Amino acid sequence: MLKKQTVWLLTMLSLMIVLSVYYMTQEPGDLAFVNKGEENDATEKTVTTGEEANVDVVPGGNELFAALRLEVQEKRDKKLDRLDDVLASSTASVEEKKQATDEMDQLDQLQSKEGILEEVILASAEYQDVFVRADDGKVFVHVQGDELSNSEVLNIMQLVHDELGDVTVTVVPEPMTES
């Protein structure tokens, strides 16, 4: 079982990698900077968000998938922290600790299956990106690619059923972005 510090470190490293990839893939004009002027021969720059600049910022493609992944990871990290607190608690019963351990194992298995599904779906067709998220017996598969045919949707649904069993599957097509 991973310690709380290890989980925190892995989470921060994952976040750093996602943000690094995001910023490395951005076009030079995609980020807004405002030059406040020179002070002591150094230029100060501040980043403005879409809200401050009165611009609608709509995640597209890769940003959307990165945001979805980050949101799911944060939610799961909070759940893992809560379960880890139960395990570390001296007042929790043996049954509560066993249940927390079982939930942690299930979450780990679910994340592993989601990753496998993403790789299998990506390999099955020419998609730019795939994001699989399972929650409470429902699975959402976001597919970034050209328009999906009915046979492609059925194939994706079958892959999900093969890996996760009898669950409700929703396939969400996302438009291609220009690389």
C-alpha positions in Angstrom: 0.0 0.0 0.0 1.3 3.4 -0.9 1.9 6.0 1.8 0.2 9.3 1.7 3.4 11.2 0.8 4.0 8.8 -2.1 0.5 9.3 -3.5 0.9 13.0 -3.1 4.2 13.0 -4.9 2.9 10.9 -7.8 -0.1 13.1 -8.1 2.0 16.2 -8.3 4.3 14.6 -10.8 1.4 13.6 -12.9 0.0 17.1 -12.8 3.3 18.6 -13.7 3.6 16.2 -16.7 0.1 17.0 -17.9 0.7 20.8 -17.6 4.1 20.5 -19.3 2.6 18.7 -22.3 -0.3 21.2 -22.4 2.0 24.2 -22.5 4.5 22.6 -24.9 1.7 21.9 -27.4 0.3 25.4 -27.4 0.8 27.7 -30.3 2.8 30.9 -29.4 -0.3 33.1 -29.7 -2.5 30.9 -27.5 -1.4 32.3 -24.2 -2.2 36.0 -23.3 0.5 38.1 -21.7 0.3 41.7 -20.7 3.5 43.7 -20.4 3.2 46.0 -17.4 6.4 48.0 -18.2 10.0 47.9 -17.2 11.2 48.1 -13.7 14.9 47.9 -13.0 15.6 46.7 -16.6 13.4 43.6 -16.0 10.1 43.2 -17.7 7.2 42.0 -15.5 4.6 39.9 -17.2 1.3 38.7 -15.9 -1.0 36.1 -17.4 -4.5 37.0 -17.9 -7.3 34.4 -18.0 -10.1 34.4 -20.4 -12.4 35.9 -17.7 -10.1 38.9 -17.0 -9.7 39.6 -20.8 -13.4 39.1 -21.5 -12.7 36.2 -23.8 -14.6 32.9 -23.8 -12.1 30.1 -23.1 -13.6 26.9 -24.3 -11.4 23.8 -24.0 -11.0 22.1 -27.3 -9.6 18.7 -28.0 -6.4 18.1 -26.1 -7.2 20.8 -23.5 -10.6 19.2 -22.9 -9.1 15.7 -22.4 -6.4 17.1 -20.1 -9.1 18.9 -18.1 -11.3 15.8 -17.9 -8.3 13.6 -16.8 -7.3 16.2 -14.2 -10.8 16.5 -12.8 -11.2 12.7 -12.4 -7.7 12.4 -10.9 -8.4 15.1 -8.3 -11.7 13.4 -7.4 -10.1 10.0 -7.0 -7.2 11.5 -5.1 -9.6 13.0 -2.6 -11.3 9.6 -2.2 -7.9 7.9 -1.7 -7.0 10.5 0.9 -10.2 9.8 2.7 -9.7 6.1 2.6 -6.1 6.5 3.7 -7.3 8.5 6.7 -9.6 5.6 7.6 -6.6 3.2 7.5 -4.5 5.5 9.6 -7.2 6.1 12.1 -6.8 4.5 15.5 -10.6 4.7 16.1 -11.6 2.8 12.9 -12.7 -0.8 13.3 -11.0 -3.7 11.6 -14.1 -4.0 9.3 -13.9 -0.3 8.3 -10.2 -0.6 7.5 -10.8 -3.8 5.5 -13.6 -2.0 3.6 -11.3 1.0 2.9 -8.6 -1.3 1.6 -11.1 -3.1 -0.6 -12.3 0.3 -2.0 -8.7 1.3 -2.7 -8.0 -1.9 -4.5 -11.2 -1.5 -6.6 -10.2 2.0 -7.5 -6.8 0.9 -8.5 -8.2 -1.9 -10.7 -10.7 0.5 -12.2 -7.9 3.0 -13.2 -5.9 0.1 -14.7 -8.9 -1.1 -16.8 -9.6 2.5 -17.9 -6.0 2.8 -19.1 -6.1 -0.5 -20.9 -9.4 0.5 -22.6 -7.9 3.8 -23.7 -5.0 2.0 -25.3 -7.1 -0.6 -27.0 -9.6 1.9 -28.4 -6.8 4.1 -29.6 -5.2 1.1 -31.3 -8.5 0.0 -32.9 -8.9 3.1 -35.1 -7.5 6.4 -36.1 -8.5 8.5 -33.1 -6.5 11.5 -32.0 -7.2 10.8 -28.3 -9.5 8.7 -26.1 -10.6 9.2 -22.5 -12.4 6.6 -20.5 -14.0 7.3 -17.2 -16.0 4.8 -15.2 -18.2 5.9 -12.3 -21.1 4.1 -10.5 -21.8 1.5 -13.1 -21.7 4.0 -16.0 -18.8 4.4 -18.4 -18.2 7.5 -20.5 -15.9 7.2 -23.5 -14.8 10.5 -25.0 -13.3 9.9 -28.5 -11.5 12.6 -30.4 -11.5 11.8 -34.1 -13.5 12.1 -37.3 -17.2 11.5 -37.1 -17.9 8.1 -35.6 -19.9 5.5 -37.5 -22.5 3.3 -35.8 -20.2 0.3 -36.2 -17.3 2.2 -34.5 -19.6 3.1 -31.6 -20.8 -0.5 -31.3 -17.2 -1.7 -31.4 -16.2 0.7 -28.6 -19.2 -0.3 -26.5 -18.2 -4.0 -27.0 -14.6 -3.3 -25.9 -15.9 -1.7 -22.8 -18.3 -4.5 -22.0 -15.5 -7.1 -22.6 -13.3 -5.3 -20.1 -15.7 -3.9 -17.5 -18.7 -6.2 -17.8 -22.4 -5.2 -17.8 -22.3 -1.4 -17.5 -24.1 1.5 -19.2 -21.7 2.9 -21.9 -22.0 6.4 -23.3 -19.7 7.2 -26.3 -19.1 11.0 -26.6 -17.5 12.0 -30.0 -15.2 15.1 -29.7 -14.2 17.0 -32.9 -10.6 16.7 -34.2 -8.3 19.6 -33.3 -5.6 20.8 -35.6 -2.1 19.8 -34.5 
